[in-house]
């Protein structure tokens, strides 16, 4: 009886551990490219994948197919593996995902990483209308033009958190932006493309300057107050100086009068009667 109970207890523990392991869900890894997701043709790039500290193996998938696998050199809190690409080409541009293994379990795939090769086509031109200096609340449109016919354009604001805006077109497209705020302030470039992962040379940068009228009015009021305060100080300083000079003149006049009287008195004293 005791042996049967012990066997059932062990079986129950084993089943609970097995079911717990099967129902455990690993967090998906993080994937990114270094130095950037846009890489000029022929330049190197690294695809980085980070999982949990207990991850023991990573796999990289390119366009849905297994491309490479690797084990972390030093498992720990920053459990990151690197998949290097020596030279960016059309064949290495595309969508990547990664997964990792911990024990017998595999994680869900990471979010997609779209790796883009640039400098594949001619250089487009970028302009902003009605002008590059606008006020908050205005609407602007960026126009990207490429002499060689294409089928897609991308507008990109410089910055880590920026994502490219796509538009379909042949030789020119417009990217309406607005109503703008100071968050839209920055430097923009555009690209032409025949697909999502092969882009042209970047256009020359265009800077968008956005001013805030409310902030400007507040600043102007502060400057006006400071100017009036300065003017009051100047007037007070002038009045104080004039008062001091006036007192000096009165004192000097009094001294001169007293000296003149003393001089006449002495003359009258020494003159014979």
C-alpha positions as protocol buffer text, in pm:
chain_id: "A"
residue {
  index: 1
  type: UNK
  ca { x: 0 y: 0 z: 0 }
}
residue {
  index: 2
  type: UNK
  ca { x: 276 y: 239 z: 96 }
}
residue {
  index: 3
  type: UNK
  ca { x: 478 y: 160 z: -219 }
}
residue {
  index: 4
  type: UNK
  ca { x: 169 y: 213 z: -438 }
}
residue {
  index: 5
  type: UNK
  ca { x: 99 y: 550 z: -275 }
}
residue {
  index: 6
  type: UNK
  ca { x: 461 y: 656 z: -322 }
}
residue {
  index: 7
  type: UNK
  ca { x: 453 y: 556 z: -690 }
}
residue {
  index: 8
  type: UNK
  ca { x: 131 y: 751 z: -748 }
}
residue {
  index: 9
  type: UNK
  ca { x: 280 y: 1054 z: -571 }
}
residue {
  index: 10
  type: UNK
  ca { x: 592 y: 1044 z: -789 }
}
residue {
  index: 11
  type: UNK
  ca { x: 380 y: 1004 z: -1101 }
}
residue {
  index: 12
  type: UNK
  ca { x: 169 y: 1303 z: -1002 }
}
residue {
  index: 13
  type: UNK
  ca { x: 475 y: 1522 z: -945 }
}
residue {
  index: 14
  type: UNK
  ca { x: 621 y: 1418 z: -1279 }
}
residue {
  index: 15
  type: UNK
  ca { x: 299 y: 1492 z: -1467 }
}
residue {
  index: 16
  type: UNK
  ca { x: 260 y: 1830 z: -1296 }
}
residue {
  index: 17
  type: UNK
  ca { x: 616 y: 1928 z: -1390 }
}
residue {
  index: 18
  type: UNK
  ca { x: 566 y: 1808 z: -1748 }
}
residue {
  index: 19
  type: UNK
  ca { x: 240 y: 1992 z: -1790 }
}
residue {
  index: 20
  type: UNK
  ca { x: 390 y: 2303 z: -1629 }
}
residue {
  index: 21
  type: UNK
  ca { x: 684 y: 2294 z: -1868 }
}
residue {
  index: 22
  type: UNK
  ca { x: 455 y: 2247 z: -2168 }
}
residue {
  index: 23
  type: UNK
  ca { x: 232 y: 2538 z: -2068 }
}
residue {
  index: 24
  type: UNK
  ca { x: 521 y: 2772 z: -1990 }
}
residue {
  index: 25
  type: UNK
  ca { x: 549 y: 3054 z: -2243 }
}
residue {
  index: 26
  type: UNK
  ca { x: 882 y: 3221 z: -2309 }
}
residue {
  index: 27
  type: UNK
  ca { x: 886 y: 3592 z: -2385 }
}
residue {
  index: 28
  type: UNK
  ca { x: 971 y: 3674 z: -2744 }
}
residue {
  index: 29
  type: UNK
  ca { x: 1323 y: 3804 z: -2810 }
}
residue {
  index: 30
  type: UNK
  ca { x: 1422 y: 4154 z: -2921 }
}
residue {
  index: 31
  type: UNK
  ca { x: 1587 y: 4197 z: -3261 }
}
residue {
  index: 32
  type: UNK
  ca { x: 1763 y: 4504 z: -3404 }
}
residue {
  index: 33
  type: UNK
  ca { x: 2035 y: 4602 z: -3650 }
}
residue {
  index: 34
  type: UNK
  ca { x: 2358 y: 4784 z: -3578 }
}
residue {
  index: 35
  type: UNK
  ca { x: 2446 y: 5053 z: -3682 }
}
residue {
  index: 36
  type: UNK
  ca { x: 2103 y: 5092 z: -3847 }
}
residue {
  index: 37
  type: UNK
  ca { x: 1833 y: 4911 z: -4040 }
}
residue {
  index: 38
  type: UNK
  ca { x: 1932 y: 5112 z: -4350 }
}
residue {
  index: 39
  type: UNK
  ca { x: 2274 y: 5006 z: -4476 }
}
residue {
  index: 40
  type: UNK
  ca { x: 2452 y: 5136 z: -4790 }
}
residue {
  index: 41
  type: UNK
  ca { x: 2541 y: 4875 z: -5047 }
}
residue {
  index: 42
  type: UNK
  ca { x: 2866 y: 4695 z: -4962 }
}
residue {
  index: 43
  type: UNK
  ca { x: 2876 y: 4810 z: -4597 }
}
residue {
  index: 44
  type: UNK
  ca { x: 2876 y: 4565 z: -4301 }
}
residue {
  index: 45
  type: UNK
  ca { x: 2592 y: 4527 z: -4052 }
}
residue {
  index: 46
  type: UNK
  ca { x: 2517 y: 4318 z: -3744 }
}
residue {
  index: 47
  type: UNK
  ca { x: 2180 y: 4166 z: -3655 }
}
residue {
  index: 48
  type: UNK
  ca { x: 2146 y: 4139 z: -3277 }
}
residue {
  index: 49
  type: UNK
  ca { x: 1904 y: 3917 z: -3090 }
}
residue {
  index: 50
  type: UNK
  ca { x: 1840 y: 3926 z: -2714 }
}
residue {
  index: 51
  type: UNK
  ca { x: 1645 y: 3670 z: -2513 }
}
residue {
  index: 52
  type: UNK
  ca { x: 1608 y: 3581 z: -2146 }
}
residue {
  index: 53
  type: UNK
  ca { x: 1923 y: 3514 z: -1936 }
}
residue {
  index: 54
  type: UNK
  ca { x: 1858 y: 3137 z: -1949 }
}
residue {
  index: 55
  type: UNK
  ca { x: 1860 y: 3122 z: -2331 }
}
residue {
  index: 56
  type: UNK
  ca { x: 2109 y: 2862 z: -2462 }
}
residue {
  index: 57
  type: UNK
  ca { x: 2058 y: 2876 z: -2840 }
}
residue {
  index: 58
  type: UNK
  ca { x: 1940 y: 3129 z: -3097 }
}
residue {
  index: 59
  type: UNK
  ca { x: 1814 y: 3086 z: -3453 }
}
residue {
  index: 60
  type: UNK
  ca { x: 1789 y: 3358 z: -3718 }
}
residue {
  index: 61
  type: UNK
  ca { x: 1525 y: 3337 z: -3992 }
}
residue {
  index: 62
  type: UNK
  ca { x: 1545 y: 3528 z: -4320 }
}
residue {
  index: 63
  type: UNK
  ca { x: 1221 y: 3558 z: -4519 }
}
residue {
  index: 64
  type: UNK
  ca { x: 1077 y: 3268 z: -4320 }
}
residue {
  index: 65
  type: UNK
  ca { x: 1372 y: 3031 z: -4372 }
}
residue {
  index: 66
  type: UNK
  ca { x: 1638 y: 2931 z: -4120 }
}
residue {
  index: 67
  type: UNK
  ca { x: 1947 y: 3137 z: -4198 }
}
residue {
  index: 68
  type: UNK
  ca { x: 2185 y: 3090 z: -3903 }
}
residue {
  index: 69
  type: UNK
  ca { x: 2203 y: 2964 z: -3546 }
}
residue {
  index: 70
  type: UNK
  ca { x: 2432 y: 3043 z: -3257 }
}
residue {
  index: 71
  type: UNK
  ca { x: 2483 y: 2989 z: -2884 }
}
residue {
  index: 72
  type: UNK
  ca { x: 2561 y: 3283 z: -2652 }
}
residue {
  index: 73
  type: UNK
  ca { x: 2924 y: 3305 z: -2546 }
}
residue {
  index: 74
  type: UNK
  ca { x: 2846 y: 3430 z: -2197 }
}
residue {
  index: 75
  type: UNK
  ca { x: 2488 y: 3359 z: -2088 }
}
residue {
  index: 76
  type: UNK
  ca { x: 2365 y: 3609 z: -1833 }
}
residue {
  index: 77
  type: UNK
  ca { x: 2151 y: 3917 z: -1785 }
}
residue {
  index: 78
  type: UNK
  ca { x: 2256 y: 4064 z: -2122 }
}
residue {
  index: 79
  type: UNK
  ca { x: 2205 y: 3747 z: -2322 }
}
residue {
  index: 80
  type: UNK
  ca { x: 2271 y: 3880 z: -2672 }
}
residue {
  index: 81
  type: UNK
  ca { x: 2403 y: 3709 z: -2985 }
}
residue {
  index: 82
  type: UNK
  ca { x: 2527 y: 3876 z: -3302 }
}
residue {
  index: 83
  type: UNK
  ca { x: 2473 y: 3761 z: -3658 }
}
residue {
  index: 84
  type: UNK
  ca { x: 2717 y: 3959 z: -3877 }
}
residue {
  index: 85
  type: UNK
  ca { x: 2672 y: 4040 z: -4246 }
}
residue {
  index: 86
  type: UNK
  ca { x: 3004 y: 4138 z: -4404 }
}
residue {
  index: 87
  type: UNK
  ca { x: 2862 y: 4329 z: -4703 }
}
residue {
  index: 88
  type: UNK
  ca { x: 2506 y: 4444 z: -4759 }
}
residue {
  index: 89
  type: UNK
  ca { x: 2356 y: 4342 z: -5095 }
}
residue {
  index: 90
  type: UNK
  ca { x: 2018 y: 4281 z: -5255 }
}
residue {
  index: 91
  type: UNK
  ca { x: 2049 y: 3917 z: -5147 }
}
residue {
  index: 92
  type: UNK
  ca { x: 2084 y: 4007 z: -4777 }
}
residue {
  index: 93
  type: UNK
  ca { x: 1813 y: 4274 z: -4773 }
}
residue {
  index: 94
  type: UNK
  ca { x: 1476 y: 4158 z: -4644 }
}
residue {
  index: 95
  type: UNK
  ca { x: 1282 y: 4064 z: -4333 }
}
residue {
  index: 96
  type: UNK
  ca { x: 1449 y: 3889 z: -4038 }
}
residue {
  index: 97
  type: UNK
  ca { x: 1318 y: 3730 z: -3719 }
}
residue {
  index: 98
  type: UNK
  ca { x: 1488 y: 3539 z: -3440 }
}
residue {
  index: 99
  type: UNK
  ca { x: 1392 y: 3282 z: -3175 }
}
residue {
  index: 100
  type: UNK
  ca { x: 1575 y: 3128 z: -2879 }
}
residue {
  index: 101
  type: UNK
  ca { x: 1567 y: 2807 z: -2677 }
}
residue {
  index: 102
  type: UNK
  ca { x: 1568 y: 2767 z: -2299 }
}
residue {
  index: 103
  type: UNK
  ca { x: 1579 y: 2406 z: -2185 }
}
residue {
  index: 104
  type: UNK
  ca { x: 1347 y: 2214 z: -2414 }
}
residue {
  index: 105
  type: UNK
  ca { x: 1127 y: 2513 z: -2496 }
}
residue {
  index: 106
  type: UNK
  ca { x: 1150 y: 2752 z: -2793 }
}
residue {
  index: 107
  type: UNK
  ca { x: 1027 y: 3110 z: -2775 }
}
residue {
  index: 108
  type: UNK
  ca { x: 784 y: 3277 z: -3009 }
}
residue {
  index: 109
  type: UNK
  ca { x: 945 y: 3467 z: -3299 }
}
residue {
  index: 110
  type: UNK
  ca { x: 1062 y: 3824 z: -3246 }
}
residue {
  index: 111
  type: UNK
  ca { x: 899 y: 4119 z: -3415 }
}
residue {
  index: 112
  type: UNK
  ca { x: 1014 y: 4152 z: -3777 }
}
residue {
  index: 113
  type: UNK
  ca { x: 1328 y: 4346 z: -3864 }
}
residue {
  index: 114
  type: UNK
  ca { x: 1321 y: 4493 z: -4215 }
}
residue {
  index: 115
  type: UNK
  ca { x: 1681 y: 4530 z: -4327 }
}
residue {
  index: 116
  type: UNK
  ca { x: 1719 y: 4775 z: -4616 }
}
residue {
  index: 117
  type: UNK
  ca { x: 2005 y: 4818 z: -4864 }
}
residue {
  index: 118
  type: UNK
  ca { x: 2046 y: 5177 z: -4988 }
}
residue {
  index: 119
  type: UNK
  ca { x: 2241 y: 5351 z: -5267 }
}
residue {
  index: 120
  type: UNK
  ca { x: 2091 y: 5121 z: -5529 }
}
residue {
  index: 121
  type: UNK
  ca { x: 1939 y: 5390 z: -5755 }
}
residue {
  index: 122
  type: UNK
  ca { x: 1969 y: 5759 z: -5845 }
}
residue {
  index: 123
  type: UNK
  ca { x: 1940 y: 6036 z: -5586 }
}
residue {
  index: 124
  type: UNK
  ca { x: 1593 y: 6191 z: -5540 }
}
residue {
  index: 125
  type: UNK
  ca { x: 1520 y: 6555 z: -5457 }
}
residue {
  index: 126
  type: UNK
  ca { x: 1315 y: 6660 z: -5155 }
}
residue {
  index: 127
  type: UNK
  ca { x: 1129 y: 6987 z: -5100 }
}
residue {
  index: 128
  type: UNK
  ca { x: 871 y: 7110 z: -4850 }
}
residue {
  index: 129
  type: UNK
  ca { x: 575 y: 7337 z: -4925 }
}
residue {
  index: 130
  type: UNK
  ca { x: 460 y: 7602 z: -4862 }
}
residue {
  index: 131
  type: UNK
  ca { x: 794 y: 7673 z: -4686 }
}
residue {
  index: 132
  type: UNK
  ca { x: 1037 y: 7508 z: -4442 }
}
residue {
  index: 133
  type: UNK
  ca { x: 954 y: 7754 z: -4161 }
}
residue {
  index: 134
  type: UNK
  ca { x: 596 y: 7726 z: -4036 }
}
residue {
  index: 135
  type: UNK
  ca { x: 393 y: 7780 z: -3720 }
}
residue {
  index: 136
  type: UNK
  ca { x: 242 y: 7514 z: -3499 }
}
residue {
  index: 137
  type: UNK
  ca { x: -95 y: 7408 z: -3641 }
}
residue {
  index: 138
  type: UNK
  ca { x: 2 y: 7464 z: -4006 }
}
residue {
  index: 139
  type: UNK
  ca { x: -1 y: 7192 z: -4272 }
}
residue {
  index: 140
  type: UNK
  ca { x: 297 y: 7113 z: -4493 }
}
residue {
  index: 141
  type: UNK
  ca { x: 367 y: 6868 z: -4774 }
}
residue {
  index: 142
  type: UNK
  ca { x: 703 y: 6707 z: -4853 }
}
residue {
  index: 143
  type: UNK
  ca { x: 756 y: 6633 z: -5223 }
}
residue {
  index: 144
  type: UNK
  ca { x: 1002 y: 6362 z: -5321 }
}
residue {
  index: 145
  type: UNK
  ca { x: 1099 y: 6340 z: -5688 }
}
residue {
  index: 146
  type: UNK
  ca { x: 1314 y: 6087 z: -5874 }
}
residue {
  index: 147
  type: UNK
  ca { x: 1395 y: 6133 z: -6242 }
}
residue {
  index: 148
  type: UNK
  ca { x: 1414 y: 5757 z: -6297 }
}
residue {
  index: 149
  type: UNK
  ca { x: 1065 y: 5610 z: -6271 }
}
residue {
  index: 150
  type: UNK
  ca { x: 1005 y: 5399 z: -5962 }
}
residue {
  index: 151
  type: UNK
  ca { x: 701 y: 5262 z: -5782 }
}
residue {
  index: 152
  type: UNK
  ca { x: 752 y: 5360 z: -5419 }
}
residue {
  index: 153
  type: UNK
  ca { x: 894 y: 5644 z: -5211 }
}
residue {
  index: 154
  type: UNK
  ca { x: 988 y: 5668 z: -4844 }
}
residue {
  index: 155
  type: UNK
  ca { x: 1007 y: 5977 z: -4622 }
}
residue {
  index: 156
  type: UNK
  ca { x: 1221 y: 5947 z: -4313 }
}
residue {
  index: 157
  type: UNK
  ca { x: 1280 y: 6187 z: -4026 }
}
residue {
  index: 158
  type: UNK
  ca { x: 1622 y: 6153 z: -3868 }
}
residue {
  index: 159
  type: UNK
  ca { x: 1610 y: 6003 z: -3520 }
}
residue {
  index: 160
  type: UNK
  ca { x: 1607 y: 5660 z: -3356 }
}
residue {
  index: 161
  type: UNK
  ca { x: 1232 y: 5642 z: -3300 }
}
residue {
  index: 162
  type: UNK
  ca { x: 1141 y: 5752 z: -3652 }
}
residue {
  index: 163
  type: UNK
  ca { x: 979 y: 5510 z: -3897 }
}
residue {
  index: 164
  type: UNK
  ca { x: 974 y: 5559 z: -4274 }
}
residue {
  index: 165
  type: UNK
  ca { x: 649 y: 5669 z: -4434 }
}
residue {
  index: 166
  type: UNK
  ca { x: 577 y: 5484 z: -4763 }
}
residue {
  index: 167
  type: UNK
  ca { x: 392 y: 5625 z: -5065 }
}
residue {
  index: 168
  type: UNK
  ca { x: 330 y: 5472 z: -5405 }
}
residue {
  index: 169
  type: UNK
  ca { x: 417 y: 5676 z: -5714 }
}
residue {
  index: 170
  type: UNK
  ca { x: 619 y: 5690 z: -6038 }
}
residue {
  index: 171
  type: UNK
  ca { x: 840 y: 5999 z: -6046 }
}
residue {
  index: 172
  type: UNK
  ca { x: 702 y: 6218 z: -5765 }
}
residue {
  index: 173
  type: UNK
  ca { x: 482 y: 6183 z: -5458 }
}
residue {
  index: 174
  type: UNK
  ca { x: 366 y: 6415 z: -5183 }
}
residue {
  index: 175
  type: UNK
  ca { x: 379 y: 6339 z: -4812 }
}
residue {
  index: 176
  type: UNK
  ca { x: 121 y: 6557 z: -4631 }
}
residue {
  index: 177
  type: UNK
  ca { x: 211 y: 6632 z: -4271 }
}
residue {
  index: 178
  type: UNK
  ca { x: -3 y: 6823 z: -4027 }
}
residue {
  index: 179
  type: UNK
  ca { x: -130 y: 6994 z: -3838 }
}
residue {
  index: 180
  type: UNK
  ca { x: 233 y: 7022 z: -3732 }
}
residue {
  index: 181
  type: UNK
  ca { x: 366 y: 7074 z: -3382 }
}
residue {
  index: 182
  type: UNK
  ca { x: 713 y: 7125 z: -3242 }
}
residue {
  index: 183
  type: UNK
  ca { x: 744 y: 6743 z: -3240 }
}
residue {
  index: 184
  type: UNK
  ca { x: 761 y: 6755 z: -3623 }
}
residue {
  index: 185
  type: UNK
  ca { x: 1064 y: 6982 z: -3608 }
}
residue {
  index: 186
  type: UNK
  ca { x: 1373 y: 6810 z: -3749 }
}
residue {
  index: 187
  type: UNK
  ca { x: 1565 y: 6693 z: -4055 }
}
residue {
  index: 188
  type: UNK
  ca { x: 1400 y: 6486 z: -4328 }
}
residue {
  index: 189
  type: UNK
  ca { x: 1526 y: 6277 z: -4621 }
}
residue {
  index: 190
  type: UNK
  ca { x: 1351 y: 6071 z: -4884 }
}
residue {
  index: 191
  type: UNK
  ca { x: 1429 y: 5761 z: -5089 }
}
residue {
  index: 192
  type: UNK
  ca { x: 1298 y: 5601 z: -5406 }
}
residue {
  index: 193
  type: UNK
  ca { x: 1249 y: 5225 z: -5427 }
}
residue {
  index: 194
  type: UNK
  ca { x: 1132 y: 4935 z: -5641 }
}
residue {
  index: 195
  type: UNK
  ca { x: 1055 y: 4725 z: -5332 }
}
residue {
  index: 196
  type: UNK
  ca { x: 1048 y: 4760 z: -4954 }
}
residue {
  index: 197
  type: UNK
  ca { x: 1409 y: 4655 z: -4901 }
}
residue {
  index: 198
  type: UNK
  ca { x: 1611 y: 4813 z: -5187 }
}
residue {
  index: 199
  type: UNK
  ca { x: 1626 y: 5193 z: -5176 }
}
residue {
  index: 200
  type: UNK
  ca { x: 1795 y: 5469 z: -5371 }
}
residue {
  index: 201
  type: UNK
  ca { x: 2061 y: 5709 z: -5250 }
}
residue {
  index: 202
  type: UNK
  ca { x: 1918 y: 5944 z: -4986 }
}
residue {
  index: 203
  type: UNK
  ca { x: 1806 y: 6291 z: -5088 }
}
residue {
  index: 204
  type: UNK
  ca { x: 1975 y: 6601 z: -4954 }
}
residue {
  index: 205
  type: UNK
  ca { x: 1844 y: 6682 z: -4604 }
}
residue {
  index: 206
  type: UNK
  ca { x: 1556 y: 6927 z: -4558 }
}
residue {
  index: 207
  type: UNK
  ca { x: 1504 y: 7092 z: -4220 }
}
residue {
  index: 208
  type: UNK
  ca { x: 1155 y: 7171 z: -4099 }
}
residue {
  index: 209
  type: UNK
  ca { x: 1136 y: 7453 z: -3843 }
}
residue {
  index: 210
  type: UNK
  ca { x: 816 y: 7476 z: -3640 }
}
residue {
  index: 211
  type: UNK
  ca { x: 755 y: 7773 z: -3411 }
}
residue {
  index: 212
  type: UNK
  ca { x: 493 y: 7785 z: -3137 }
}
residue {
  index: 213
  type: UNK
  ca { x: 300 y: 8118 z: -3145 }
}
residue {
  index: 214
  type: UNK
  ca { x: 187 y: 8079 z: -2784 }
}
residue {
  index: 215
  type: UNK
  ca { x: 543 y: 8019 z: -2671 }
}
residue {
  index: 216
  type: UNK
  ca { x: 662 y: 8308 z: -2887 }
}
residue {
  index: 217
  type: UNK
  ca { x: 400 y: 8544 z: -2735 }
}
residue {
  index: 218
  type: UNK
  ca { x: 499 y: 8435 z: -2386 }
}
residue {
  index: 219
  type: UNK
  ca { x: 865 y: 8494 z: -2468 }
}
residue {
  index: 220
  type: UNK
  ca { x: 786 y: 8832 z: -2622 }
}
residue {
  index: 221
  type: UNK
  ca { x: 591 y: 8935 z: -2312 }
}
residue {
  index: 222
  type: UNK
  ca { x: 880 y: 8833 z: -2089 }
}
residue {
  index: 223
  type: UNK
  ca { x: 1123 y: 9029 z: -2305 }
}
residue {
  index: 224
  type: UNK
  ca { x: 893 y: 9332 z: -2291 }
}
residue {
  index: 225
  type: UNK
  ca { x: 872 y: 9310 z: -1913 }
}
residue {
  index: 226
  type: UNK
  ca { x: 1249 y: 9281 z: -1888 }
}
residue {
  index: 227
  type: UNK
  ca { x: 1291 y: 9578 z: -2121 }
}
residue {
  index: 228
  type: UNK
  ca { x: 1053 y: 9795 z: -1917 }
}
residue {
  index: 229
  type: UNK
  ca { x: 1226 y: 9695 z: -1594 }
}
residue {
  index: 230
  type: UNK
  ca { x: 1562 y: 9787 z: -1744 }
}
residue {
  index: 231
  type: UNK
  ca { x: 1424 y: 10121 z: -1864 }
}
residue {
  index: 232
  type: UNK
  ca { x: 1289 y: 10199 z: -1516 }
}
residue {
  index: 233
  type: UNK
  ca { x: 1631 y: 10120 z: -1366 }
}
residue {
  index: 234
  type: UNK
  ca { x: 1800 y: 10349 z: -1619 }
}
residue {
  index: 235
  type: UNK
  ca { x: 1558 y: 10634 z: -1541 }
}
residue {
  index: 236
  type: UNK
  ca { x: 1603 y: 10584 z: -1165 }
}
residue {
  index: 237
  type: UNK
  ca { x: 1979 y: 10579 z: -1209 }
}
residue {
  index: 238
  type: UNK
  ca { x: 1963 y: 10898 z: -1416 }
}
residue {
  index: 239
  type: UNK
  ca { x: 1746 y: 11074 z: -1156 }
}
residue {
  index: 240
  type: UNK
  ca { x: 1972 y: 10966 z: -871 }
}
residue {
  index: 241
  type: UNK
  ca { x: 2278 y: 11086 z: -1060 }
}
residue {
  index: 242
  type: UNK
  ca { x: 2116 y: 11418 z: -1145 }
}
residue {
  index: 243
  type: UNK
  ca { x: 2013 y: 11465 z: -781 }
}
residue {
  index: 244
  type: UNK
  ca { x: 2367 y: 11396 z: -664 }
}
residue {
  index: 245
  type: UNK
  ca { x: 2513 y: 11636 z: -922 }
}
residue {
  index: 246
  type: UNK
  ca { x: 2259 y: 11901 z: -828 }
}
residue {
  index: 247
  type: UNK
  ca { x: 2355 y: 11878 z: -462 }
}
residue {
  index: 248
  type: UNK
  ca { x: 2721 y: 11901 z: -560 }
}
residue {
  index: 249
  type: UNK
  ca { x: 2654 y: 12217 z: -763 }
}
residue {
  index: 250
  type: UNK
  ca { x: 2459 y: 12377 z: -477 }
}
residue {
  index: 251
  type: UNK
  ca { x: 2736 y: 12293 z: -233 }
}
residue {
  index: 252
  type: UNK
  ca { x: 2998 y: 12430 z: -468 }
}
residue {
  index: 253
  type: UNK
  ca { x: 2798 y: 12750 z: -524 }
}
residue {
  index: 254
  type: UNK
  ca { x: 2763 y: 12797 z: -149 }
}
residue {
  index: 255
  type: UNK
  ca { x: 3137 y: 12752 z: -100 }
}
residue {
  index: 256
  type: UNK
  ca { x: 3215 y: 13001 z: -377 }
}
residue {
  index: 257
  type: UNK
  ca { x: 2976 y: 13259 z: -230 }
}
residue {
  index: 258
  type: UNK
  ca { x: 3123 y: 13219 z: 117 }
}
residue {
  index: 259
  type: UNK
  ca { x: 3474 y: 13247 z: -20 }
}
residue {
  index: 260
  type: UNK
  ca { x: 3384 y: 13563 z: -213 }
}
residue {
  index: 261
  type: UNK
  ca { x: 3233 y: 13725 z: 93 }
}
residue {
  index: 262
  type: UNK
  ca { x: 3537 y: 13636 z: 304 }
}
residue {
  index: 263
  type: UNK
  ca { x: 3763 y: 13783 z: 36 }
}
residue {
  index: 264
  type: UNK
  ca { x: 3569 y: 14115 z: 31 }
}
residue {
  index: 265
  type: UNK
  ca { x: 3571 y: 14131 z: 409 }
}
residue {
  index: 266
  type: UNK
  ca { x: 3947 y: 14099 z: 418 }
}
residue {
  index: 267
  type: UNK
  ca { x: 3987 y: 14365 z: 152 }
}
residue {
  index: 268
  type: UNK
  ca { x: 3771 y: 14604 z: 353 }
}
residue {
  index: 269
  type: UNK
  ca { x: 3976 y: 14531 z: 660 }
}
residue {
  index: 270
  type: UNK
  ca { x: 4318 y: 14619 z: 511 }
}
residue {
  index: 271
  type: UNK
  ca { x: 4199 y: 14927 z: 313 }
}
residue {
  index: 272
  type: UNK
  ca { x: 4304 y: 15260 z: 497 }
}
residue {
  index: 273
  type: UNK
  ca { x: 4022 y: 15486 z: 609 }
}
